[in-house]
Amino acid sequence: MERAEEPRWLDDGEQQTWIALLGLLIRLSGALDAQLQRDAGISHFEYQVLAGLSMSPERTMRMSELAAFAEGSLSRLSQVVGRLERRGWVRRRPDPTDGRYTLAVLTDDGWTKVVETAPGHVDTVRRLVFDPLTKGQQRQLREIGQRVMRAIDPDAACPGSHPGTG
């Protein structure tokens, strides 16, 4: 019987880096969500959807493209867009160029919500992510994020290829 190859265990430095990264991902996500819930009554994912539409031509995007932009599944996006529709911030309509697709459209009230919400969100992003880092560290963080994203999905767009702060 052939022995399985031994796993490539993390050394002490790699283990510390991994734990720091996990903590960063969990705590940053929670902090952004908490700020948006407290100040705007929306989740970070809802903000991503509204912000993505606000940066799109005619404030309109195919649902499938919006799901990719917001890093969510189409079914999750559909549920969130339903909530945003009930609040009057988004509406759906068939794509006139290809009826197989559905478009999400940011309404004027949705635009107002983004405009009101963006300053507090960008302040939190700046305070938590950019202010503690030098310009060189920010560049390194961007490059690290892009490399890891390419390792996850070589065909996906890398962070930084989307406009806005996310």
C-alpha positions as a printed Julia matrix, in Angstrom:
166×3 Matrix{Float64}:
   0.0    0.0     0.0
   1.34   3.41   -1.04
   1.71   6.07    1.67
  -0.06   9.37    1.13
   2.22  12.34    0.75
   2.67  14.3     3.97
   0.8   17.66    3.96
   2.87  20.81    3.59
   2.27  22.04    7.16
   2.55  25.73    7.9
   5.7   26.81    9.71
   5.42  29.15   12.72
   5.64  32.34   10.66
   3.07  31.1     8.12
   0.76  30.04   10.94
   0.97  33.51   12.5
   0.31  35.12    9.11
  -2.69  32.85    8.5
  -4.21  33.62   11.91
  -3.68  37.36   11.36
  -5.32  37.18    7.92
  -8.32  35.24    9.23
  -8.79  37.74   12.04
  -8.53  40.63    9.59
 -11.13  39.15    7.24
 -13.62  38.39   10.0
 -13.2   41.56   12.04
 -13.02  43.98    9.11
 -16.15  42.51    7.57
 -17.93  42.78   10.91
 -16.77  46.36   11.49
 -17.91  47.51    8.04
 -21.25  45.78    8.44
 -21.75  47.27   11.93
 -21.02  50.82   10.72
 -23.44  50.52    7.81
 -26.16  48.96    9.97
 -25.75  51.64   12.64
 -25.51  54.67   10.34
 -27.61  53.65    7.32
 -29.72  50.66    8.33
 -28.27  48.45    5.6
 -25.8   45.56    5.4
 -22.43  45.75    3.71
 -23.73  43.46    0.96
 -26.72  45.77    0.37
 -24.35  48.72    0.17
 -22.17  46.84   -2.35
 -25.24  46.3    -4.53
 -26.31  49.96   -4.34
 -22.76  51.22   -4.88
 -22.23  48.9    -7.85
 -25.36  50.21   -9.51
 -24.42  53.81   -8.7
 -21.14  53.41  -10.6
 -22.68  51.71  -13.64
 -23.75  53.47  -16.84
 -27.34  54.64  -16.43
 -27.19  53.18  -12.89
 -28.14  49.83  -14.46
 -26.51  46.4   -14.47
 -27.46  42.85  -15.37
 -28.24  40.86  -12.25
 -25.54  38.3   -13.11
 -22.9   41.03  -13.44
 -24.09  42.7   -10.24
 -23.81  39.38   -8.36
 -20.19  39.03   -9.55
 -19.43  42.64   -8.6
 -20.89  42.2    -5.11
 -19.17  38.8    -4.68
 -22.47  37.03   -4.06
 -24.55  34.3    -5.62
 -27.39  35.16   -7.97
 -29.91  33.74   -5.49
 -28.54  35.85   -2.62
 -28.55  38.92   -4.85
 -32.12  38.24   -5.91
 -33.25  38.17   -2.26
 -31.36  41.38   -1.45
 -32.65  43.18   -4.55
 -36.16  42.16   -3.48
 -35.59  43.92   -0.13
 -34.1   46.96   -1.87
 -37.09  47.06   -4.25
 -39.5   47.13   -1.3
 -37.61  50.14    0.04
 -37.87  51.86   -3.35
 -34.12  51.93   -3.99
 -33.87  49.42   -6.86
 -36.2   48.14   -9.54
 -35.88  45.19  -11.89
 -36.8   45.04  -15.54
 -36.12  42.72  -18.47
 -33.02  43.5   -20.52
 -34.38  45.01  -23.77
 -31.35  43.73  -25.71
 -31.73  40.14  -24.47
 -34.87  39.11  -22.63
 -33.1   36.18  -20.99
 -31.47  38.65  -18.62
 -32.88  40.86  -15.9
 -31.55  44.34  -15.24
 -31.29  45.95  -11.81
 -31.77  49.72  -11.91
 -30.91  52.14   -9.11
 -33.83  54.51   -8.54
 -33.48  58.18   -7.65
 -34.26  57.29   -4.02
 -31.55  54.59   -4.21
 -29.09  57.15   -5.57
 -29.94  59.43   -2.65
 -29.32  56.54   -0.22
 -25.87  55.89   -1.72
 -24.97  59.59   -1.63
 -26.03  59.81    2.03
 -24.3   56.56    3.02
 -21.0   56.81    1.12
 -19.23  59.45    3.27
 -19.57  57.45    6.51
 -18.59  54.22    4.77
 -15.5   55.66    3.09
 -14.5   57.3     6.39
 -14.65  53.9     8.09
 -12.71  52.22    5.26
 -10.08  54.96    5.4
  -9.8   54.81    9.22
  -9.59  51.01    9.42
  -7.6   50.14    6.3
  -5.7   53.09    4.83
  -4.78  55.35    7.74
  -2.81  52.66    9.64
  -0.72  51.84    6.53
   2.0   53.69    4.64
   1.56  54.23    0.88
   4.06  51.42    0.31
   2.11  49.06    2.56
  -1.1   49.99    0.76
   0.52  49.08   -2.57
   1.8   45.8    -1.1
  -1.66  44.99    0.28
  -3.2   45.64   -3.15
  -0.62  43.39   -4.84
  -1.07  40.66   -2.22
  -4.85  40.79   -2.62
  -4.55  40.55   -6.39
  -2.17  37.58   -6.19
  -4.39  35.68   -3.76
  -7.48  36.42   -5.87
  -5.68  35.1    -8.97
  -4.76  31.93   -7.05
  -8.43  31.5    -6.11
  -9.75  32.17   -9.6
  -7.26  32.9   -12.4
 -10.11  34.05  -14.69
 -11.75  36.46  -12.23
 -11.2   40.18  -12.21
  -8.77  41.18   -9.47
  -9.53  43.65   -6.7
  -8.86  47.12   -7.92
 -10.45  46.46  -11.29
 -13.82  47.69   -9.95
 -14.41  51.38   -9.44
 -15.33  52.67   -5.99
 -14.33  51.82   -2.48
 -16.41  48.7    -2.04
